[in-house]
Amino acid sequence: MRALRDGAEARDLIAAHFRPGVRTNHFLAPAELDGEIARGRLWASEWAGGVAFYHQKTGYWRLTFYLNDPEAPFGGELPPGVVAAEIAHRPGVDRADSGFWLRQGFSLEGRRVRMVRERADPGRPPRWPVRRSTGADREAIAALLADRFHPYLGCIPEGEELTGLVSSGGFFVAGEGAVEGLVSLREERGHGQMRHLAVRRDREGLGLGGALVDAVSRAEARKRTLLWTAEREENLRLYGRHGYRSDGWQSDLLLYEP
C-alpha cells in the first residue's frame, strides 16, 4: 500500500487494470482524484488481479477498486482501521465483486436501490419554505448530516468538499430560519443526482421531506434525476409519490472493522 504522488500515477494504475469484464466501483472524475492526491489522502494497493484505492476520510477509509478476477486470491493490502465500500450492480449481474471483499473480512451492512425520475412536471408548490444553502448554514448542515447518516457508509461530504457544496448552494434547506431539513443536488453527466435527504428528528412527519423532494423536482424539471436510497418501504413510498421508480440497480454496503 502506498500513497499516490500525482494524478498520472493513479491514471496509470487504472489503465493497467481497465480491461474487458473488469468489476469496478470507481467513478471519480480526474479532477476529484487530483484533489485527493494533492491533499495526501489517496493510497493504492496493486496485485495481479486488480488495484484498490483507499480514500482517507475522517476516522475511516473509503474503498474503490478495479477487479479483474474475483475468484483469484487477494494479493494487496488493507489499510489500518475501518474501511467502507459501496458496490453498485446493474440488473442481472452477479455480485462476485462483493463476494470477493466479503472473503477478505468485510461484512454486508445493507443495500440501496436506485430510483429514477424522467423529465416531468416541475412539482407541487412548496408547503414549507425551501431555499438554497449559503455559507452560514455549514455548521447546521454538518450537524444534521452527522446525526442522520451512518458515519462510514453515509458518504457524508466533509472538509473542503462540504464547505464548497454549502457555499455554492449545493443543498436545499427547509424550515423557517433554522435548518430543519436538507437535501443535496449535484449535476452528473447530464442528469441530476439527489443525495442526503434528511429531516431533523423533532420535525419528522410534517412534510419537510416531501417539500425538499419537490424543490429538486422544480430545479430539475427538464432533466432526468436519480437517487440511491436504503431498501426500506417508507423510502420507496416517499419517492414513489414524487414520480421516482426503481430501475433495477442495487448496491451493497460493505464494512471492514479490524
C-alpha positions in Angstrom: 0.0 0.0 0.0 1.5 3.3 -1.0 0.5 7.0 -1.1 0.0 8.3 -4.6 2.1 11.3 -5.6 0.3 12.6 -8.7 -2.7 12.1 -11.0 -0.6 10.4 -13.7 0.4 7.6 -11.2 -3.3 7.0 -10.4 -4.3 7.0 -14.1 -1.5 4.6 -15.0 -2.8 2.1 -12.3 -6.4 2.4 -13.7 -5.2 1.9 -17.3 -3.3 -1.2 -16.3 -6.4 -2.8 -14.9 -9.2 -1.4 -17.1 -9.9 -4.5 -19.2 -13.0 -6.1 -20.7 -15.1 -7.6 -17.9 -13.5 -5.5 -15.2 -15.5 -5.0 -12.0 -15.3 -1.5 -10.6 -17.0 0.9 -8.2 -14.6 3.7 -9.1 -16.3 6.7 -10.8 -14.3 9.7 -9.6 -13.6 12.3 -12.2 -9.8 13.1 -12.8 -10.2 16.5 -11.1 -11.6 14.7 -8.0 -8.7 12.2 -8.0 -6.2 15.0 -8.4 -7.7 16.9 -5.4 -7.5 13.9 -3.1 -3.8 13.3 -4.1 -3.0 17.0 -3.6 -4.4 16.7 0.0 -2.3 13.5 0.6 -5.5 11.4 1.0 -5.3 8.8 -1.8 -3.4 5.5 -1.4 -3.3 2.4 -3.6 -2.5 -1.3 -3.3 -2.0 -3.3 -6.5 -1.9 -7.1 -7.1 -2.1 -9.4 -10.1 -5.9 -9.4 -10.1 -6.6 -5.8 -9.6 -6.0 -2.5 -7.8 -7.6 -1.0 -4.7 -7.7 2.7 -4.0 -8.1 3.8 -0.4 -9.5 7.3 0.1 -8.6 8.6 3.6 -11.6 10.2 5.4 -12.0 11.4 8.9 -11.8 8.2 11.0 -12.1 5.7 8.2 -11.1 4.8 4.7 -13.3 4.5 1.6 -12.5 1.7 -0.9 -12.8 1.9 -4.6 -11.3 -0.7 -6.9 -10.8 -2.3 -10.3 -11.1 -6.1 -10.0 -10.3 -8.4 -13.0 -10.6 -11.8 -11.3 -13.0 -12.0 -8.3 -12.0 -15.6 -7.7 -8.3 -15.0 -7.5 -6.6 -14.6 -4.1 -6.2 -11.1 -2.8 -2.6 -10.1 -3.1 -2.9 -6.5 -1.9 -3.1 -4.8 1.5 -5.9 -3.3 3.6 -5.2 0.0 5.4 -5.2 0.2 9.2 -8.6 1.0 10.6 -12.2 0.9 9.3 -12.8 0.6 5.6 -16.2 1.2 3.9 -17.3 0.5 0.3 -20.4 0.7 -1.8 -20.6 -1.6 -4.8 -23.3 -1.0 -7.4 -24.8 -3.8 -9.6 -26.9 -3.5 -12.7 -29.9 -5.8 -13.1 -28.9 -9.4 -13.9 -25.3 -9.1 -13.0 -23.9 -11.4 -10.2 -22.3 -10.0 -7.1 -18.9 -11.7 -7.5 -17.1 -8.5 -6.6 -19.0 -8.1 -3.4 -18.2 -11.7 -2.7 -14.5 -11.1 -3.2 -14.4 -8.4 -0.5 -16.6 -10.4 1.9 -14.0 -13.1 1.7 -11.4 -10.5 2.8 -13.3 -9.9 6.1 -15.8 -7.2 5.0 -19.4 -7.6 6.3 -22.6 -6.8 4.3 -24.3 -3.9 6.3 -27.2 -3.2 3.9 -28.4 -2.4 0.4 -29.5 0.6 -1.5 -31.7 0.8 -4.6 -31.5 3.3 -7.4 -34.6 5.2 -8.3 -35.1 7.4 -11.4 -37.5 10.2 -12.3 -37.6 11.0 -16.0 -38.3 14.6 -17.2 -41.6 15.6 -15.6 -43.7 18.5 -14.4 -42.0 20.9 -12.1 -43.6 19.5 -8.9 -46.1 20.9 -6.5 -46.0 24.3 -4.8 -44.0 24.1 -1.6 -45.8 23.6 1.7 -42.7 24.8 3.6 -40.1 27.5 2.8 -37.2 25.9 0.9 -34.1 27.8 -0.2 -30.6 27.2 -1.4 -27.8 26.9 1.2 -25.3 29.6 2.0 -22.0 29.5 3.8 -23.8 30.5 7.0 -25.6 27.1 7.0 -22.4 25.0 7.1 -22.3 24.0 10.8 -26.1 23.3 10.9 -25.9 21.2 7.8 -22.8 19.3 9.1 -24.6 18.6 12.4 -27.7 17.3 10.7 -25.8 15.1 8.3 -23.8 13.6 11.2 -27.0 12.9 13.1 -28.9 11.2 10.3 -26.4 9.3 8.3 -24.0 6.4 9.1 -20.5 7.8 9.9 -18.8 5.4 7.5 -21.5 4.3 4.9 -23.4 7.6 4.6 -21.0 9.1 2.0 -21.1 12.3 4.0 -19.2 15.2 2.4 -16.6 16.7 4.8 -13.9 19.4 4.9 -13.4 21.5 1.8 -15.9 19.4 -0.2 -18.7 20.2 2.3 -17.7 23.9 2.5 -17.8 24.2 -1.3 -21.2 22.4 -1.6 -22.8 24.5 1.1 -21.4 27.9 -0.1 -22.3 27.2 -3.8 -25.9 26.4 -3.0 -25.5 22.7 -3.4 -28.0 22.0 -0.7 -31.7 22.8 -0.4 -32.6 23.6 3.2 -36.2 23.7 4.6 -37.5 25.4 7.6 -38.3 28.8 8.9 -34.9 30.3 9.9 -33.2 27.2 11.3 -32.1 24.3 9.1 -34.9 21.7 9.8 -34.3 19.6 6.7 -31.9 19.3 3.8 -31.1 17.6 0.5 -28.2 18.0 -1.8 -28.4 18.1 -5.6 -25.5 17.5 -8.0 -25.2 17.6 -11.7 -23.5 14.5 -13.1 -23.1 13.6 -16.8 -26.1 15.5 -17.9 -28.6 14.4 -15.2 -29.3 15.5 -11.6 -28.5 13.3 -8.6 -30.3 13.8 -5.3 -28.4 12.9 -2.2 -28.7 13.1 1.6 -32.3 13.8 2.1 -32.7 14.3 5.9 -35.1 15.9 8.4 -34.4 16.9 11.9 -35.7 14.2 14.3 -38.0 16.7 16.1 -39.5 17.8 12.8 -40.4 14.4 11.3 -43.9 13.8 9.9 -44.6 17.4 9.0 -44.0 17.1 5.2 -40.5 18.7 5.2 -39.0 15.7 3.3 -41.7 16.0 0.6 -41.1 19.7 0.3 -37.4 19.1 -0.3 -38.1 16.5 -3.0 -40.5 18.9 -4.7 -37.7 21.6 -4.6 -35.4 19.2 -6.5 -38.3 18.4 -9.0 -38.7 22.1 -9.7 -34.9 22.6 -10.2 -34.5 19.6 -12.4 -37.9 19.6 -14.3 -36.2 19.3 -17.7 -33.7 16.6 -16.7 -33.6 13.0 -15.7 -33.0 12.8 -11.9 -31.8 9.8 -9.9 -31.1 8.9 -6.3 -29.9 6.0 -4.2 -31.9 5.1 -1.1 -31.9 2.5 1.6 -34.0 -0.5 0.8 -36.8 0.5 3.2 -40.5 0.6 2.4 -41.1 4.1 3.7 -38.3 5.5 1.5 -39.7 3.7 -1.6 -43.2 5.1 -0.9 -41.9 8.7 -0.3 -40.0 8.8 -3.6 -42.7 6.9 -5.5 -45.2 9.6 -4.6 -43.0 12.1 -6.3 -42.6 10.1 -9.6 -39.4 8.1 -8.9 -39.3 4.4 -9.9 -36.7 1.7 -9.2 -34.7 0.9 -12.4 -33.4 -2.4 -11.0 -29.9 -1.2 -10.0 -28.9 -2.1 -6.4 -25.8 -1.5 -4.3 -24.1 -3.5 -1.5 -22.8 -1.6 1.6 -19.7 -3.3 2.9 -17.8 -2.5 6.1 -14.4 -3.8 7.3 -13.7 -3.4 11.0 -10.4 -5.0 12.2 
